[in-house]
Each structure stands twice: as C-alpha cells, then as structure tokens.
Amino acid sequence: MVVVLIGYMGSGKSAVGRELARKMSLKFVDLDDFIEEKEQKSISGIFSEKGEIYFRKTESRYMEMLLSDTEDAVVALGGGTPCYGRNMDVLLERADQVFYLKASVGELVARLGKEKQHRPLIRHLSDEALEDFIRKHLFERNAYYLRAPHVIEVDGRTIAEITGD
Ligand code: S3P
C-alpha cells in the first residue's frame, strides 16, 4: 500500500505523513529527504548551485524511482512535485491513495511567514509580498493538486484530527 501526500509548502505533508505512517504501521518517506540523501546536498544547495530546472528534473526522476521501488509506505512529496511534467499522471497511476492537504492562503501565510529562510522559492520575499506570491502560486498549483481523489482541509486542525482521531 502506497499512500502519497501532496500540497503546498507548509501544508503539513511531512508531519501528517509521519503520523499517518505510524498509525498505519507503514514506513514514512519524504521525497525532499530522499533527494538530499541521493544528491548529498540540501534542497537549497541544489537550487542555488544548479538552478530550479535541474532541481525539477532531478525531483521527477527521484519521484519515479521512489514510487516504483517502494511497496508499503506513506510518501510526502515536495510542494511543487505534482506540478511538473507528467508527475501527477505518474503518481495517480502508481499510488494506491493520493491525498491533497489543502490549506487556505491565510493559513499558509501565517505558517510560512515564520519559516521562509530554508525555502528557496520564498526566502527572498518580504512579508508583504509573501501573501500575493502564495495566492497566485496556489491558484496555479491547485489545477494539479485538485486532481487528487481525496482532499483534506487542514486549516485549524491538529495532526491527530487530520489523521482521523
Ligand atoms: C518546493 C517545496 C519544497 C521543496 C522545494 C520546492 C515547491 O518542499 O521541494 O523547496 O516548489 O513548493 P516542501 O513542500 O516539503 O517544503
């Protein structure tokens, strides 16, 4: 059984994924961590040294590798993973369940404002610019995210509530 979590940065994919994996007695795999381990470099380092296009190609390759080699796991993808190339098709084909953790713009601004630093796409933005960026970016990305068969609203909900307590 492979369960995949998708959603914008800060929507809680890793925290929810870890707890869901524990409850389902599955292992938890985070694609960003998997990429960092394979490339021996941080995601920020890959962005700054090789650029976003290299990152997106690498990310797609590792997503396919992970989904074809993994049998029983909860997998958290990166916020952009479903939105490039054929990734959303591949993942709908390979995963048993795909959940979109859906957070509102307001919730994301509140969560991400506090931790922009290690996120290459938003670290350069002022607090004022962050909301506009997220609003536009989420609008574009929702076209991909909303193809997930299951949508879970996360605003104001604890991890225990989201994972079904
Ligand atoms: C990205 C999200 C990040 C990471 C990279 C790009 C994005 O993952 O893959 O910084 O394009 O939204 P998280 O969603 O786990 O922060």
Residues whose N, C-alpha, C, O or C-beta is under 5 A from the ligand:
A	BS01	S3P	G7 Y8 M9 G10 D32 I43 L77 G78 G79 G80 P120
